[in-house]
C-alpha cells in the first residue's frame, strides 16, 4: 500500500526524491563545513579568504565547461525517446570534452602569465579538478534524475566527497601540512564521481561515446548557451561579494563574508534538491495539462516558502550564535554578518522555485536576462556600498538584488492564470510571515530575549505550517 501511495502521488515522490538528495548532499555538506571550520581555525581568516577566492574562480571556470547541461538534460530526458536521448548524450559529452580542453588550457596560461605563486597555482588546480569532476558527474547522472531515481547519485556523491574531506580534515588537524597539500584528497576523491556517473548512464542507454564533431558541438552550444550563462551567473552572483571584498578590503574581510555565505550555501542545499525533485513533474505537465501543472507549481511554491522560512529562522537564531564557538574568536565578525544575511534563506528558496518554473516553461532566456541584470546590480551595489558600509555593504547588496530578481521573475511567467494563482499564494504567505517577524522582533528588541523570540517565532511558523497542510490529504490524494 505504501509503495502504491508513493508511486501514484507526485508530491510524496517529489518530497522523497528531495529527501534522498538532501540526506546524501547534506551529509557531504556537513563534512565540507567541518573542513571549512578546520581550515579557518588552522589558517585563520586570511587562509579562509584565499580558499574562498580560489574556490570562486575555479568554480566559475568549471561551470563554463559543464555549460549548464545537467538542467537541460533533465528536461529533455523526461520526454524524449531512448534513441534520441542517446544521440543527445553523445553531443553533450562531446561539447563538454572540447570545452574542458580549451578552457582549462586558457585558464592555466592566464594564471602562469600573471606570475602567481606555485602554491596558488596548485590550489587552483586542486579546486578546478574538484569542481569539474563534480559538474561532469551531474551531467551524466541527469538521466537518473529525469527518471526520479535519486538515491544512488546521492550515495555516490557522499562517498566521493565525504571520505576525502575527512582525510583532509585529519591532515589539517594532526599534521603540519600546508593548506594546499591538505586539500589534495578532495580532488583525488571527486575524480571517482564522474566514473560512477558514467556507469549509471551506461545502464540506461548503453555505451556512450562523446561526439567530437566541432560543428555538432558548436550547434549544441548555440542552442543551449542560455543554460550555461544562467548557471555561471547563478554561481558568480553568490560569490561576487567575496571577489569584491578580496580585491577591495583584503583576504580577512573576504574570509569573514565567505564564512557567513558558506553557512547559507550549505543550508540552502535542501532547497535546491527540492526544486530539482519537483522539476520533472513540471516539465511533463507544461502545455499538456494546465491544471496538473498549476497544482504541481503551487505545491512546490508552498513547500519552498515554508522551508525557506524555517531556514531563515535557523540562520538567525541558531547558526549565528554558534559562529564564535565553532569557527573561533578570529571569525567573530561573521556572526553579525550571518544575521544580516539570514533573510536570504527565503529569497534563495523563491529563486530556486522560479528557476525550475521558468525552465519548465521554456523561459530560460528571459530568466537569464533577469539574473544577468540582478548580477550587474549586485556587483555595482557591492562596490558602491563597500566603501561607506564595509563588509555590510555586501550584505545590503545581496538582499536588495535578490529581492529585485524575485519581483522580476513573477512578471515574466507566460501563463496568466498560473501567475495569478502563484502570486496570490505568495502574497498571502508574505502577510502571515510578516506578522510572525514583527512579533519575534518586538520580543527581541523590547525584552532583549533572543531565546523567547526564537521559541515564539518557530511556534507560530510551525502552527502556520500545520494549518496549511492536511497530512491525510497530502498522503492519500
C-alpha positions, -999 to +999 in steps of 0.1 A: +000+000+000+028+024+009+046+017-024+013+024-043+009+057-025+044+067-033+041+057-070+009+075-076+014+107-056+035+133-073+040+154-042+051+124-020+075+112-047+089+148-051+095+150-013+111+116-011+134+123-040+143+156-024+149+137+008+174+113-008+193+141-024+191+162+007+204+135+030+233+125+008+243+160-001+237+174+034+259+147+049+286+157+024+280+194+031+284+188+069+317+173+061+325+202+038+315+226+065+337+208+091+366+211+066+360+248+062+358+252+100+391+233+104+407+253+076+396+286+092+409+276+126+442+263+112+449+291+087+428+320+100+405+344+082+433+351+057+435+314+047+398+312+045+398+342+022+424+326-001+405+294-002+372+311-009+387+333-037+403+302-054+371+283-050+351+310-067+375+313-097+378+275-102+341+270-098+332+297-124+356+282-149+341+247-143+306+260-149+317+272-183+329+237-191+298+220-179+277+245-199+248+241-176+237+210-195+226+190-165+194+210-162+189+208-200+193+170-200+168+166-171+142+185-191+149+167-224+152+131-209+118+135-193+100+134-227+124+123-255+127+087-268+156+065-258+172+067-292+171+105-292+184+107-257+214+086-265+223+108-295+218+139-274+241+124-247+269+119-272+266+155-283+265+168-248+296+149-236+314+158-268+308+195-262+319+193-226+351+174-236+360+201-261+353+228-236+374+210-210+405+210-232+401+246-245+390+263-212+415+246-189+443+254-213+433+291-214+429+292-176+463+280-168+480+300-195+465+331-179+474+320-144+510+314-153+513+347-172+502+366-140+532+353-121+511+336-094+530+316-068+534+279-071+512+273-041+484+294-056+486+275-089+484+241-071+455+253-050+436+264-081+444+231-099+430+211-069+398+232-067+394+231-105+396+193-106+371+191-078+346+214-095+349+199-130+346+163-118+315+172-097+297+190-125+305+165-152+291+138-129+259+157-125+256+158-163+259+120-166+235+115-137+209+136-154+190+105-169+188+091-134+174+124-121+149+125-150+136+091-141+133+104-105+158+078-092+180+100-070+191+077-041+221+062-059+236+096-071+232+110-036+250+080-021+279+080-046+284+118-042+286+112-005+313+086-008+333+106-033+331+138-013+328+130+024+356+104+028+382+125+010+371+156+030+376+135+062+412+128+051+418+165+045+404+173+079+427+148+096+457+161+078+449+197+089+443+186+125+471+162+132+499+173+109+518+204+100+509+200+063+503+232+043+468+241+033+474+232-004+487+197+004+459+191+029+433+198+002+447+173-023+425+144-012+392+162-021+403+164-057+415+128-059+383+115-043+360+135-066+376+120-097+357+088-090+323+106-090+321+110-128+333+074-133+303+062-112+280+086-131+291+072-165+284+036-153+249+047-142+243+064-176+255+033-194+229+012-175+202+033-190+215+039-226+245+016-232+280+028-240+280+065-248+310+077-269+313+115-270+309+131-304+339+153-310+324+170-341+332+207-339+301+215-359+278+194-336+294+209-305+290+244-319+253+239-328+246+225-294+265+253-276+244+279-296+211+261-288+219+258-251+240+289-243+213+303-221+216+273-197+254+279-195+252+316-189+224+311-164+245+286-144+276+308-145+256+339-134+240+320-106+273+307-093+291+340-097+263+361-081+266+340-050+303+348-048+306+383-062+308+398-027+337+375-019+356+386-050+348+423-044+359+422-008+391+403-016+401+429-041+390+460-021+393+451+016+416+421+015+416+384+024+404+389+060+372+407+051+366+382+023+372+353+048+345+367+072+320+372+045+328+338+029+323+321+062+288+335+066+280+327+030+293+291+035+267+285+061+240+298+038+253+277+009+253+245+029+219+252+045+202+260+012+212+227-004+179+211+006+160+239-011+179+232-043+172+195-041+135+201-035+133+222-067+152+195-087+129+168-074+098+189-085+113+197-119+104+165-139+067+168-129+066+204-140+083+196-173+059+167-181+027+187-174+035+221-190+014+226-222-001+191-216-023+196-185-026+231-172-044+221-140-018+195-131+010+220-138-007+247-117-012+222-089+024+210-090+037+246-092+016+257-062+027+227-041+064+234-050+059+271-041+042+262-008+069+237+003+097+261-009+083+290+011+079+271+044+114+255+041+128+289+032+112+305+063+125+277+085+159+282+070+159+319+077+148+312+113+177+287+117+203+311+103+192+340+127+185+321+159+208+290+158+236+294+133+246+329+141+251+324+179+272+293+172+297+311+149+323+320+175+322+287+194+326+268+161+349+290+140+369+307+167+373+342+181+391+354+150+359+350+129+335+367+154+325+393+128+309+366+107+281+361+133+266+395+128+270+392+091+250+359+091+222+376+110+220+403+083+221+377+056+195+354+071+167+369+050+184+353+020+170+320+033+135+327+020+148+347-010+170+318-022+140+294-018+120+317-041+149+320-066+152+282-069+115+278-072+114+304-100+143+287-118+125+254-122+092+270-131+108+291-158+129+262-172+098+240-174+080+269-193+110+272-217+116+307-204+152+302-196+163+331-219+141+356-201+152+341-167+188+346-179+182+383-187+167+388-152+195+371-135+221+389-155+205+423-146+204+411-109+241+402-110+250+436-125+230+453-098+246+432-071+281+439-085+276+476-087+259+478-053+287+457-037+314+480-050+295+512-042+283+502-007+316+485+005+333+519+008+307+536+032+294+504+049+324+480+048+315+443+047+278+451+054+277+468+020+279+433+005+250+422+028+228+450+017+237+445-020+228+407-018+194+413-001+184+441-025+195+423-056+177+390-047+145+409-038+145+427-072+151+395-091+122+377-074+099+406-083+110+404-119+106+366-121+068+369-114+065+394-142+078+370-169+057+339-162+038+333-195+006+318-182-016+345-166-039+321-147-009+302-132+009+335-124-021+349-106-026+317-086+011+317-075+011+354-068-020+351-046-005+323-026+028+341-023+013+374-011-009+356+014+021+338+028+040+371+029+014+387+051+014+358+076+052+357+076+054+395+082+032+391+112+055+364+127+086+386+120+070+416+137+061+396+168+095+380+170+115+412+165+092+430+190+100+404+217+137+405+208+141+443+208+117+452+237+126+424+261+161+417+248+152+380+249+167+360+220+155+326+232+119+337+238+118+354+204+131+322+188+106+300+205+077+323+197+086+327+161+092+290+154+059+280+172+039+304+151+056+292+119+050+256+127+014+263+136+010+280+102+026+250+085+002+226+104-029+246+092-016+248+057-011+211+050-036+184+058-014+154+063-040+128+054-049+146+022-012+151+014-006+113+015-038+099+000-050+124-026 
